[in-house]
């Protein structure tokens, strides 16, 4: 049996692991999933929708029964991104998910607070090699990104569409060789999860998109995010980002209701193509 053939016990083990890591019973998870790296986001979700926070051995989670939406703070980086997709793809009701993350904008005309809608990500992290050979692109789910575009347009939000570079290197800003290579790729933004999320979700047949907030402009002078600027970004943009994410989930729900093309969710989360 190779890696991508489902073991009979895989779903059972994945669901038990998710329960341990998230502090939530499988039955609590909704049909739609929001993913975040930030405790501030999940606390804000809990306050806005008046739902309790669950804390497991690794993640925090919260669930709005009214909206049929769950949110998980899965922490940082590609390894965590691969893990959360591998686990959540076995949720019995799951239909789609959306990453609400932050990224560094790599264009001079970008502004902090703009949104970046990635259509694809450069696989610079290495974790996605576990799911596909290097020549396979890491693409966001078209239908989920279509839903996000509708929401951003309806809200007259300032946003950009492009490609992100996903890296495992946190302090790449001080590596001139890396920066030169990054510029050569012509990526519009840089972050640490999207390529892994997109590759793993495609392998697992779970439609996943991303709605990213540009939180700093690291190639510009004094553009790197600091402790003070990060605090200001959370205070200024979290509520709006969450609200647009929830609107995108509702838009996705409508698209799926009308059987729009672009969702590849099958009858089971098996990993066959």
ABEGO torsion letter per residue (X at the ends): XBAABBBAAAAAAAAAAAAAAAGBBAAABBABBBBBABAAAAAAAAAAAGBBBBBBAABBBBBBAAAGBBBBBAEBEAAAAAAAAAAAAABAABABBBBBBBBBBABAABBBGBBBBBABBBBAAGAAAAABBAABBBBBBAAAAAAAAAAAAAAGBBBBBBBBBBBABAAAAABAAAAAAAAAAGBABBBAAAAAAAAAAAAAGBBBBBBBBBABBAABBGABBBAAAAAAAAAAAAAAAAAAAAAAAAAAAAAAAAGBBGBABBABABABX
